[in-house]
Amino acid sequence: MPKALTNDEVRTRLHDYARDNYLFLSNVTKGVVLAIATSILLQILSDFQSEWVRITPWLTSFAGILVTYMTWGIGSLLSNSRANMLDTLLPLLMGMAEFLLFGILLKYDKSDLAALWLNWFGCLALHALTGAVILHNRIRVTDFCRDFEDSTLSKIYELWLRRSRIGASCVSLVALIAWMFLRCWALPRYGFYACAIIQFWLAIPFMCVLARVAYDADWLKRESDARTAKRGV
């Protein structure tokens, strides 16, 4: 006979729902994104002599999905049980943005699609903007005074969320400016190949910034471990 579902079990499931939702969607989307990322990387490496200009956008895209993987891991450790509809919608949109980060780098044989990958900065702007909205939503639904036993850890987490939101917003804005610069100004004046080289170099600072964000997320995980260990002594 099936065992009756108790209120305590429902309460526990509701408490873990937000965390489990992000973990489940992250696992699904990352699997799909890594498959397309590997496919694009093989395409680049198979003809590296002519496709080398795509390697820094690819590496920056990989840094972008590393950031979301690590920050969502922090969210699964420190986020509360409060959730709303955006906690389901936004991770799905993030999955689409991450797919675009790599999918836009696909090489097309048709001449009318050859310049499509120069829209990569637009995809990066969308990815960062989605991340900023996710962070804003988590800040909005979190009660930092009541949801943490350790007030210092609460303050560290809140500061990290707010700084990350500002950083993601800035990355989105600068990437949008770079996209408009390439498509509206550089491409008509200098042509496709010159724009590809410009995009190659412009992607490097973004890659460095995203690598720093990933490092900060790892620092917060280690800081959380250190503080909980101290309280457990």
Beta strands, then each sheet from edge to edge (+ up, - down):
end
